[in-house]
Amino acid sequence: MTIEQNEIWKVLFNRQRKNIEEYACKEFREGLERMAFNPEQIPTIGELNQKLRGCGWTITNTRVRYLTALQWARFIGKGKFPVTTYLRSRDELDFTPEPDMFHDIFGHLPFLLHQDTLRLVNLFASKMLTSDKQTIEKIIAKLWWFTIEFGLVREDGEIKALGAGLMSSFGEIRHIAGANNRDFTITAAIHENPAVYSFHDGYFVIDSVAALTRELENYFKTI
C-alpha cells in the first residue's frame, strides 16, 4: 500500500468511529472490536486471513473495481471474500459509488466475526453457489443489497444500521435517521431499485438478524 492510501484509510477510519458508536448495530460493533484494525495502516491479506481464521472464509484480492452480481457470487459461493485493490480519493471521503477497499474491509469483514451475521452471510453464499445467473441477478443480489449492504435493524427500541454500505459511508450512515424507512419484506426488496450513485431515499428495517435468516432460509427453499 502507498503512503497516501494509508493516510486516506486513517482519515476514513477515524472519522467513522463516532458514527459507528451512534448508528451501528451491536453485531457490527462487536465484530469491529474483535477485528482490532490498525487505524493507521491498511491490513494485508495475510493479516486479514489470520483474523478470520476459523470462521470458514478467506480473503482474496481483485483488481476489478465494481464486481457484477454474478462475479461477486462466484467468489462468495466458494467462501472467498473479494477485497478490491482500489481505494477512494480524498474528494470521495463522505461517499463513493464504488465499493472500495475501505468498504470491503471495514464495512464487511467485522460481520464475519459475529455468529449471527456470519450465519446470514453463509446462507447467501450457499444459495449463490447453487443458483443460476438469473436467480442471482434478479433475486439474491437484490436481497443481499437491501439487507447486508444497506439494511437496518431494530435494536432496543431504536433503528440501527446493519448494512456494510452504511458502515463504510460517513455521509449515508448519518442519513438513515431522516430517511423514508419501512419494514422489510422479501417481495418489496426484490422489486426495489438500488441507489448506486446517491443515498437511498429509504431503507428496509428487519426485526433481527436471526429473524431475517430464518425468513430467507424458508424462502430460499422455494427458488
Secondary structure, 3 states (H helix, E strand, C coil): CCHHHHHHHHHHHHHHHHHHHHHECHHHHHHHHHHCCCCCCCCCHHHHHHHCCCCCCEEEEECCCCCCHHHHHHHHCCCEEEEECCCCCHHHCCCCCCCCHHHHHHHHHHHHHCHHHHHHHHHHHHHHHCCCHHHHHHHHHHHHHHHHHCCEEEECCEEEECCHHHHCCCCCCCCHHHCCCEECCHHHHHCCCCCCCCCCCCCEEECCHHHHHHHHHHHHCCC
